[in-house]
Amino acid sequence: MSKGKFFKCFCATTIAMLMTASLGFKSSVHADTNTSAKFNQLNNNQIVTSMGAGWNLGNQLEAILNQTPGETNWGNPVITKALIQEVKKAGFKTIRIPVGYLSKIGSAPNYTVDSTWLARIKEVVDYANSEGLYTIINMHSDGYHTIQGAWLFCDSSDQTTIRDKYQKVWKQIASTFENYDEHVIFESMNEEFDGNYSSPNRTYYNNINAYNQIFVDTVRQTGGNNASRWLLIPGWNTNIDYTAGDYGFELPTDNYKSIDVPSSEKRIMISVHYYSPWDFCGDESSPITQWGKDAADSSKKSTWGQEDYLDSQFKAMYDKFVAQGYPVVIGEYSATDKSNVDPNNNVYRAAFAKAVCTAAKKYSCVPVYWDNGANGVHGCGIFDRAKCTITQQEIVDAIMSVMGTSVLSGDVNNDGVVNGRDVMILTQYIAGKNVTIDTKAADLNKDGTINGRDLMLLRQYIEGKVALQ
């Protein structure tokens, strides 16, 4: 079973081949992203709660054609703010933005990243940032053995050059966002491995560990809010077994972390993906169209990877990392549409999504759905990016049935935490200032109005004197 194979690569290759053949606050109070924004020091529990359910803007900024990234290379339309607003409206709180660089990186020794490309990445991040959403920005396609022009290879003999290039590129990315608040999260790389789906090569794994260490050191030393920012790192091919097990993964040290971060708290997250069983999630040649113990037709069920296996995988990540203060992000999960083979397939795709979210919530992980922008058969999209509409309401409903519960009353700006910013915003609201609040959460004493009594209760809650519902 090729558990290490992930759906995104399959979809990307397919789309590229087809094209070749055919050719914290609401916006009213959010800090200006061009200045140094106030940074909230969220601990591991707070950041997971705040990030909620996530969604991937897949096959866009990491789409490579002729060694050059471009957001329309693989058939998706230009990204718009209206799309991001629709994603937020659906209930998602986090958007993972995969990014490729390749030919956008200049030659040695400076490896200067094209300024127009960086500006476009920033613009897309700003779409989400202005909506109060979390964003995860990574280096995505540069390590794919299947893409011409890729260079971030852990099995290359020229590690000196690779590490120098990697460090200089990440320094430029991090500097672009150094003044952004806690809503921006960096991910060092994506599905990095040697292309061999058997057990990891220890020497190559050590190179991956070295990349992660370079990433953490480089980002931290750019200063600004990057010294406190949450950073996301993967193990071998984002594989759970090879990350949680004894195969060579090492956590980087965080020696340059800001002194504003309590010494007992971490600012490093662990990235893994979940596409198990692959014959259901991604293998289009497989007849497996149903998932779970309740699948109606046993002949179409996979013989492994059901609820018990899912639970054991996420528990392994919890025991190894979450329990030690390192949040886990399930950076990708989804299942390809096989409704042409089985009209009930989407029912099981929704059941799979719900089960992943249920396990993620149980083990305090952040689930981020992989959407490649392709809707219907052979795709795993849940939004029409041109029309800015939901295409798979059943899957969205399944995710939100688990992850879409309202936050604690008292979180008046609906960012997942209750703190002094809520007091400030509620004070401004009561004073008649033009700010946006969650009115349901702000009516703390449930008398149907929002007034000074609510403000008093919120202050007392933050001081630990009263409990809120």
TORLO-451048 format. One line per field, with one value per residue (C-alpha): residue number from 1; residue in one letter; x, y, z. Coordinates in nm, 4 decimals. Layout:
N
seq: (NUM/...)
type: (A/...)
u: (X/...)
v: (Y/...)
w: (Z/...)
! end
This chain:
469
seq: (1/2/3/4/5/6/7/8/9/10/11/12/13/14/15/16/17/18/19/20/21/22/23/24/25/26/27/28/29/30/31/32/33/34/35/36/37/38/39/40/41/42/43/44/45/46/47/48/49/50/51/52/53/54/55/56/57/58/59/60/61/62/63/64/65/66/67/68/69/70/71/72/73/74/75/76/77/78/79/80/81/82/83/84/85/86/87/88/89/90/91/92/93/94/95/96/97/98/99/100/101/102/103/104/105/106/107/108/109/110/111/112/113/114/115/116/117/118/119/120/121/122/123/124/125/126/127/128/129/130/131/132/133/134/135/136/137/138/139/140/141/142/143/144/145/146/147/148/149/150/151/152/153/154/155/156/157/158/159/160/161/162/163/164/165/166/167/168/169/170/171/172/173/174/175/176/177/178/179/180/181/182/183/184/185/186/187/188/189/190/191/192/193/194/195/196/197/198/199/200/201/202/203/204/205/206/207/208/209/210/211/212/213/214/215/216/217/218/219/220/221/222/223/224/225/226/227/228/229/230/231/232/233/234/235/236/237/238/239/240/241/242/243/244/245/246/247/248/249/250/251/252/253/254/255/256/257/258/259/260/261/262/263/264/265/266/267/268/269/270/271/272/273/274/275/276/277/278/279/280/281/282/283/284/285/286/287/288/289/290/291/292/293/294/295/296/297/298/299/300/301/302/303/304/305/306/307/308/309/310/311/312/313/314/315/316/317/318/319/320/321/322/323/324/325/326/327/328/329/330/331/332/333/334/335/336/337/338/339/340/341/342/343/344/345/346/347/348/349/350/351/352/353/354/355/356/357/358/359/360/361/362/363/364/365/366/367/368/369/370/371/372/373/374/375/376/377/378/379/380/381/382/383/384/385/386/387/388/389/390/391/392/393/394/395/396/397/398/399/400/401/402/403/404/405/406/407/408/409/410/411/412/413/414/415/416/417/418/419/420/421/422/423/424/425/426/427/428/429/430/431/432/433/434/435/436/437/438/439/440/441/442/443/444/445/446/447/448/449/450/451/452/453/454/455/456/457/458/459/460/461/462/463/464/465/466/467/468/469)
type: (M/S/K/G/K/F/F/K/C/F/C/A/T/T/I/A/M/L/M/T/A/S/L/G/F/K/S/S/V/H/A/D/T/N/T/S/A/K/F/N/Q/L/N/N/N/Q/I/V/T/S/M/G/A/G/W/N/L/G/N/Q/L/E/A/I/L/N/Q/T/P/G/E/T/N/W/G/N/P/V/I/T/K/A/L/I/Q/E/V/K/K/A/G/F/K/T/I/R/I/P/V/G/Y/L/S/K/I/G/S/A/P/N/Y/T/V/D/S/T/W/L/A/R/I/K/E/V/V/D/Y/A/N/S/E/G/L/Y/T/I/I/N/M/H/S/D/G/Y/H/T/I/Q/G/A/W/L/F/C/D/S/S/D/Q/T/T/I/R/D/K/Y/Q/K/V/W/K/Q/I/A/S/T/F/E/N/Y/D/E/H/V/I/F/E/S/M/N/E/E/F/D/G/N/Y/S/S/P/N/R/T/Y/Y/N/N/I/N/A/Y/N/Q/I/F/V/D/T/V/R/Q/T/G/G/N/N/A/S/R/W/L/L/I/P/G/W/N/T/N/I/D/Y/T/A/G/D/Y/G/F/E/L/P/T/D/N/Y/K/S/I/D/V/P/S/S/E/K/R/I/M/I/S/V/H/Y/Y/S/P/W/D/F/C/G/D/E/S/S/P/I/T/Q/W/G/K/D/A/A/D/S/S/K/K/S/T/W/G/Q/E/D/Y/L/D/S/Q/F/K/A/M/Y/D/K/F/V/A/Q/G/Y/P/V/V/I/G/E/Y/S/A/T/D/K/S/N/V/D/P/N/N/N/V/Y/R/A/A/F/A/K/A/V/C/T/A/A/K/K/Y/S/C/V/P/V/Y/W/D/N/G/A/N/G/V/H/G/C/G/I/F/D/R/A/K/C/T/I/T/Q/Q/E/I/V/D/A/I/M/S/V/M/G/T/S/V/L/S/G/D/V/N/N/D/G/V/V/N/G/R/D/V/M/I/L/T/Q/Y/I/A/G/K/N/V/T/I/D/T/K/A/A/D/L/N/K/D/G/T/I/N/G/R/D/L/M/L/L/R/Q/Y/I/E/G/K/V/A/L/Q)
u: (0.0000/0.1529/0.0372/0.3033/0.1483/-0.0622/-0.3491/-0.2183/0.0744/-0.1551/-0.4010/-0.1270/0.0414/-0.2876/-0.3919/-0.0479/-0.0526/-0.3970/-0.2926/0.0251/-0.1744/-0.4354/-0.2149/-0.7138/-1.0066/-1.2750/-1.1755/-1.3118/-1.0582/-0.7846/-0.4362/-0.2836/-0.0759/0.1916/0.2759/0.3787/0.0597/-0.0161/0.0859/-0.1143/0.0909/-0.1418/-0.0368/-0.0683/-0.4308/-0.5387/-0.3839/-0.5493/-0.8887/-0.8426/-0.7406/-1.0527/-1.1253/-0.8836/-0.9014/-0.6273/-0.6041/-0.4476/-0.3167/-0.2809/0.0311/0.2253/0.1113/0.4237/0.4450/0.7790/0.9547/0.7557/0.4835/0.1595/-0.1830/-0.3673/-0.1139/-0.3264/-0.6641/-0.7831/-0.8971/-0.7231/-0.7677/-1.0125/-1.1025/-1.4619/-1.3502/-1.1757/-1.4883/-1.6965/-1.4538/-1.4880/-1.8661/-1.8685/-1.7098/-1.3398/-1.0995/-0.7674/-0.6454/-0.3316/-0.1663/0.0795/0.3466/0.6067/0.9157/1.1478/1.2247/1.1074/1.4349/1.7345/2.0861/2.3565/2.4829/2.1807/1.8958/1.6695/1.2988/1.1019/0.9455/0.6251/0.5737/0.6294/0.3861/0.1182/0.1682/0.1345/-0.1816/-0.3487/-0.2463/-0.3961/-0.7276/-0.7447/-0.5827/-0.8387/-1.1114/-0.9507/-0.8504/-0.5326/-0.3006/-0.0319/0.2323/0.4829/0.7500/0.5539/0.6644/1.0368/1.1111/0.9102/1.1174/0.8375/0.8615/1.1277/1.3296/1.2739/1.5816/1.5082/1.6235/1.7205/1.8932/2.1173/2.4925/2.5147/2.3633/2.5821/2.4283/2.0747/2.0953/2.2366/1.9600/1.6913/1.8109/1.8227/1.4814/1.3154/1.4831/1.3124/0.9729/0.9917/1.1010/0.7987/0.5657/0.7705/0.5206/0.2081/0.0325/-0.0224/-0.2679/0.0248/0.1990/0.4990/0.5445/0.9005/0.8305/0.5876/0.6109/0.9903/1.1490/1.3655/1.0782/1.1072/0.7969/0.9780/1.1294/1.3236/1.6919/1.8498/2.1064/1.8401/1.6183/1.9021/1.9023/1.5300/1.5964/1.8703/1.6290/1.3809/1.6522/1.7662/1.4042/1.3419/1.6694/1.6265/1.2676/1.3354/1.6399/1.4474/1.2962/0.9692/0.6735/0.8619/1.0430/0.7133/0.5346/0.4070/0.6180/0.5051/0.7478/0.7006/0.8782/0.9489/0.6852/0.4424/0.3860/0.2492/0.4351/0.7662/0.7178/0.5870/0.7847/1.1563/1.2672/1.4873/1.2664/1.4171/1.2510/1.4499/1.5742/1.4155/1.7041/1.6070/1.2491/1.1287/1.1637/0.7965/0.7071/0.6808/0.9701/0.7290/0.5500/0.6345/0.6019/0.6594/0.3860/0.4146/0.2708/0.1347/-0.1106/-0.3819/-0.4921/-0.5548/-0.6561/-0.5063/-0.7235/-1.0266/-0.8734/-0.6661/-0.6257/-0.8711/-0.8045/-0.9206/-1.2820/-1.2920/-1.5623/-1.6904/-1.5293/-1.5916/-1.7409/-2.0904/-2.0215/-2.3217/-2.1393/-1.8585/-1.7116/-1.6350/-1.4868/-1.1189/-0.9809/-0.7723/-0.7620/-1.1052/-1.2080/-0.9831/-0.6774/-0.7558/-0.7869/-0.4591/-0.2732/-0.3924/-0.3351/0.0250/0.0710/-0.0994/0.1207/0.4421/0.3827/0.0558/0.0991/0.4423/0.3059/0.3621/0.0360/-0.0278/-0.1724/-0.3299/-0.2241/-0.4057/-0.6848/-0.9545/-1.0854/-1.1232/-1.4702/-1.5652/-1.9359/-1.9219/-1.8497/-2.0690/-2.3515/-2.3175/-1.9471/-1.9964/-2.1813/-1.8680/-1.6391/-1.8387/-1.8225/-1.4453/-1.4136/-1.6296/-1.4274/-1.0992/-1.2330/-1.3732/-1.0360/-0.8575/-1.0797/-1.0424/-0.6642/-0.6385/-0.5192/-0.6061/-0.7653/-0.7057/-0.9072/-0.7215/-0.9115/-0.7424/-1.0032/-1.1304/-1.4999/-1.6888/-1.5438/-1.1670/-1.1567/-1.1603/-1.2799/-1.5555/-1.5704/-1.6200/-1.3412/-1.4818/-1.8371/-1.7313/-1.9888/-1.9860/-2.0004/-1.9941/-2.2273/-2.2449/-1.8711/-1.8707/-2.1620/-1.9778/-1.6713/-1.8684/-2.0841/-1.7671/-1.5558/-1.8160/-1.9351/-1.9487/-1.6618/-1.6892/-1.9247/-1.7123/-1.5096/-1.6690/-1.4454/-1.4803/-1.1080/-1.1125/-0.9731/-1.1082/-0.8665/-0.8068/-0.8795/-1.2360/-1.2672/-1.1315/-1.3669/-1.6702/-1.5857/-1.5688/-1.8964/-2.0819/-1.9339/-2.0860/-1.7632/-1.7812/-1.6441/-1.7628/-1.8448/-2.0156/-2.3314/-2.4456/-2.1182/-2.1155/-2.4508/-2.2869/-2.5703/-2.8298/-3.0636/-3.1019/-2.8912/-2.5210/-2.4262/-2.1857/-2.2884/-2.1535/-1.8292/-1.7997/-1.8565/-1.5982/-1.3391/-1.4167/-1.3862/-1.0417/-0.9393/-1.0575/-1.3407/-1.6444/-1.7268/-1.8913/-2.1153)
v: (0.0000/0.3308/0.5349/0.7921/0.8855/1.1971/1.3118/1.6567/1.5314/1.3039/1.5827/1.8307/1.5939/1.5049/1.8669/1.9676/1.6840/1.7857/2.1470/2.0512/1.8336/2.1015/2.3957/3.9727/4.1689/4.2214/4.4409/4.7524/4.7263/4.5084/4.6535/4.7830/4.4930/4.7342/4.8374/4.6361/4.4710/4.3883/4.0286/3.8071/3.5443/3.2456/2.9252/2.5809/2.5297/2.8784/2.8635/2.5300/2.6599/2.9839/2.8130/2.5932/2.4177/2.4855/2.4809/2.4540/2.6978/2.4113/2.3978/2.7752/2.9561/2.6269/2.5401/2.4953/2.5066/2.5198/2.5555/2.8709/2.9067/3.0777/3.0718/2.9797/2.7220/2.4216/2.5488/2.7430/3.1060/3.4065/3.4112/3.6762/3.8231/3.7177/3.3542/3.4021/3.5660/3.2675/3.0297/3.2301/3.2392/2.8590/2.8471/2.7959/2.9938/2.8970/2.8986/2.7106/2.8749/2.6402/2.8360/2.7402/2.9465/2.7625/3.0011/3.2954/3.2555/3.4349/3.3013/3.2635/3.4109/3.6205/3.3956/3.6997/3.6136/3.7957/4.0977/4.0782/3.7172/3.8048/4.0945/3.8625/3.6149/3.9046/4.0240/3.6843/3.6671/4.0125/3.8905/3.6416/3.8649/4.1405/3.8838/3.7810/3.4402/3.2496/3.1747/2.9105/2.9998/2.7374/2.6383/2.3722/2.2484/2.3194/1.9745/1.7592/1.5063/1.4943/1.8651/1.9942/2.2712/2.1621/2.1876/2.1200/1.7574/1.5852/1.3089/1.5488/1.5376/1.9189/2.0039/2.3101/2.4887/2.3740/2.4905/2.8286/2.8819/2.7626/2.9975/3.3024/3.2415/3.1933/3.5072/3.7050/3.5409/3.5938/3.9569/4.0233/3.9265/4.0160/4.2785/4.0659/3.9427/3.5879/3.5096/3.4362/3.1007/2.9776/2.6145/2.5178/2.2826/2.0216/1.6428/1.6470/1.3028/1.1158/0.9868/0.6362/0.5226/0.2662/0.3422/0.6694/0.6881/0.8206/1.0356/1.2027/1.2449/1.4277/1.6714/1.7354/1.7983/2.0426/2.2300/2.2639/2.4005/2.6506/2.7558/2.8188/3.0058/3.2165/3.3195/3.4055/3.6179/3.8398/3.9912/4.1754/3.9508/3.6600/3.6147/3.5018/3.3556/2.9958/2.7902/2.4658/2.1858/1.8418/1.5140/1.2682/1.3184/1.4477/1.0803/1.0155/0.6885/0.8356/1.1483/1.0020/0.6775/0.6098/0.6849/0.9899/1.2948/1.5595/1.8696/2.1857/2.4000/2.7430/2.9438/3.2780/3.2883/3.6201/3.6808/3.7805/3.4129/3.2436/3.0019/2.7151/2.7602/2.6353/2.8149/2.5149/2.3033/1.9667/1.9103/1.5764/1.4730/1.2085/1.0260/0.6800/0.4478/0.5659/0.3310/0.5273/0.8741/0.9043/0.5974/0.6540/0.3081/0.1478/0.0263/0.1396/0.4069/0.3651/0.4328/0.3335/0.0527/0.1516/0.1161/-0.0559/-0.2674/-0.4659/-0.5441/-0.1734/-0.1227/-0.0924/-0.3568/-0.1098/0.2555/0.2877/0.4609/0.2609/0.3170/0.6880/0.7182/0.5360/0.7596/1.0833/0.9460/0.8734/1.2382/1.3484/1.1310/1.2304/1.6027/1.7576/1.6271/1.7923/2.1323/2.1054/2.1507/1.9223/2.0446/1.7884/2.0031/1.7973/1.5413/1.4660/1.1988/1.2112/1.2149/0.8710/0.9400/0.8234/0.4731/0.4862/0.7441/0.7181/0.8034/1.1614/1.0321/0.8407/1.1283/1.3391/1.0624/1.0490/1.4265/1.4182/1.1328/1.3135/1.6279/1.4286/1.2640/1.5959/1.7630/1.4699/1.4925/1.8747/1.8931/2.1423/1.9726/2.1472/2.0097/1.9660/2.1397/2.1293/2.3467/2.0593/1.9918/1.6766/1.3423/1.3058/1.6245/1.7056/2.0641/2.1885/2.5443/2.6755/2.9330/3.1240/3.1535/3.1683/2.9101/2.5812/2.2745/2.0012/2.1239/1.7746/1.7723/2.1282/2.0406/1.7309/1.9369/2.2123/1.9673/1.8934/2.2071/2.4795/2.5066/2.8600/2.9898/3.0697/3.3558/3.6590/3.6251/3.9390/3.9623/3.5887/3.5155/3.2093/3.3604/3.5791/3.8466/4.2186/4.2875/4.1745/4.4217/4.7003/4.6206/4.5799/4.9126/5.0777/4.9162/5.0330/5.3815/5.3844/5.3441/5.1750/4.8305/4.4806/4.2338/3.9000/4.0356/3.6956/3.6389/3.9921/3.9646/3.7906/3.8218/3.7137/4.0076/4.0854/4.4008/4.4830/4.7304/4.8114/4.5033/4.2857/4.4803/4.4341/4.0591/4.0292/4.2099/3.9846/3.6737/3.7753/3.8421/3.4925/3.6057/3.4741/3.1996/3.2535/3.0216)
w: (0.0000/-0.1107/0.1832/0.1047/-0.2289/-0.2049/-0.4175/-0.5000/-0.7037/-0.9028/-0.9801/-1.0629/-1.3064/-1.4710/-1.5200/-1.6478/-1.9009/-2.0220/-2.0650/-2.2493/-2.4829/-2.5465/-2.5912/1.4779/1.3820/1.1290/0.8405/1.0131/1.2924/1.1410/1.1542/0.8296/0.6975/0.5750/0.9291/1.2329/1.3541/1.7143/1.7720/2.0075/2.1860/2.1453/2.3168/2.1591/2.2632/2.1629/1.8163/1.7362/1.8483/1.6576/1.3326/1.3341/1.0043/0.7197/0.3397/0.0764/-0.2129/-0.4063/-0.7632/-0.7835/-0.6650/-0.6715/-1.0265/-1.2412/-1.6208/-1.8033/-1.4657/-1.3909/-1.1259/-1.2221/-1.0624/-1.3836/-1.5110/-1.4180/-1.5287/-1.2262/-1.2633/-1.1115/-0.7334/-0.6148/-0.2791/-0.3462/-0.3409/-0.0068/0.1324/0.0217/0.1921/0.5116/0.4761/0.4549/0.8019/0.7325/0.9503/0.7918/0.4315/0.3371/0.0370/-0.1371/-0.3261/-0.5857/-0.6702/-0.9138/-1.2045/-0.9939/-0.8020/-0.9500/-0.9828/-0.7188/-0.4997/-0.4024/-0.5283/-0.5508/-0.5682/-0.8370/-0.6686/-0.8717/-0.7622/-0.3972/-0.4329/-0.5728/-0.2881/-0.0456/-0.2200/-0.1844/0.1809/0.2280/0.0859/0.3726/0.6313/0.5780/0.6515/0.9809/0.8455/0.9255/0.6345/0.5965/0.3360/0.2299/-0.0225/-0.2051/-0.5477/-0.5300/-0.3866/-0.6301/-0.8221/-1.0799/-1.1718/-1.4087/-1.2516/-0.8922/-0.6748/-0.3061/-0.3112/0.0121/-0.1915/-0.3865/-0.3301/-0.3492/-0.0131/0.0357/-0.2630/-0.1800/0.1793/0.0816/-0.1741/0.0676/0.3402/0.1146/-0.0368/0.3018/0.4325/0.1546/0.2134/0.5881/0.5490/0.3274/0.6122/0.9203/1.0384/0.9939/1.3071/1.4329/1.1529/0.9184/0.9638/0.7639/0.6562/0.5688/0.2748/0.1456/0.1108/0.1052/0.0478/-0.2032/-0.4172/-0.2725/-0.0859/0.1270/0.4697/0.4868/0.4130/0.7334/0.5548/0.3433/0.6491/0.8203/0.5278/0.5785/0.9470/0.8443/0.6151/0.9008/1.1282/0.8653/0.8173/1.1885/1.2403/0.9275/0.9943/1.3573/1.2765/1.0329/1.3470/1.3867/1.4531/1.2953/1.6244/1.7813/1.4802/1.4751/1.2329/1.0696/0.9786/0.8164/0.8535/0.5728/0.3007/0.5686/0.6503/0.9990/1.0554/0.9416/1.1519/1.4782/1.4572/1.5032/1.1478/1.1952/1.2461/1.4726/1.6102/1.5380/1.8216/1.8553/1.9965/1.8415/1.9635/2.1032/2.4749/2.4645/2.4231/2.7633/2.8045/2.8736/2.5405/2.1933/1.8621/1.6353/1.4750/1.2995/0.9507/0.8281/0.5555/0.5604/0.2442/0.3843/0.2369/-0.0899/-0.2950/-0.1729/-0.1475/-0.4611/-0.6798/-0.9640/-1.1057/-0.7814/-0.7555/-0.3919/-0.3717/-0.0151/0.3181/0.6757/0.8742/0.7630/0.3903/0.2363/-0.0191/0.1415/-0.2007/-0.2420/0.1008/0.1600/0.3918/0.5924/0.6872/0.8379/1.1634/1.3961/1.1798/1.1473/1.5236/1.5834/1.3377/1.4953/1.8444/1.7490/1.6571/1.9765/2.1968/2.0203/1.9719/2.0922/2.4457/2.4482/2.3430/1.9656/1.7716/1.4742/1.1451/0.9127/0.6209/0.3585/0.3485/0.0903/-0.1452/-0.5223/-0.6757/-0.8152/-0.8478/-1.2091/-1.0737/-0.7632/-0.7314/-0.3529/-0.3562/-0.2356/0.0701/0.1673/0.0781/0.3230/0.5839/0.5396/0.5845/0.8953/1.0433/0.9802/1.1468/1.4386/1.5017/1.4558/1.7128/1.9517/1.9353/1.9142/1.5531/1.2773/0.9712/0.6367/0.3439/0.0116/-0.2708/-0.6122/-0.7840/-0.9990/-0.9487/-1.0350/-1.1374/-1.0781/-0.8731/-0.5043/-0.5230/-0.2960/-0.4351/-0.7873/-0.7963/-1.0929/-0.9608/-0.5921/-0.4889/-0.2984/-0.5218/-0.2567/0.0158/0.1617/0.2319/0.3683/0.5971/0.7187/0.8080/0.9779/1.1719/1.3663/1.3353/1.2941/1.6516/1.7865/1.9937/2.3631/2.4466/2.5141/2.1929/2.0532/1.7445/1.6747/1.6441/1.8684/2.1878/2.4666/2.5797/2.6207/2.2556/2.3148/2.6007/2.3806/2.0920/2.3176/2.4819/2.1407/2.0345/2.3442/2.2907/1.9420/1.7452/1.4043/1.4906/1.4072/1.6825/1.7266/1.8894/2.0092/2.1900/2.3285/2.5092/2.8035/3.0522/2.7923/2.8474/2.4771/2.4792/2.4780/2.7467/3.0269/3.2234/2.9448/2.9465/3.3218/3.2922/3.0156/3.2248/3.5206/3.3021/3.1772/3.5369/3.6291/3.8535/3.6633/3.4139/3.0761/2.8819)
! end
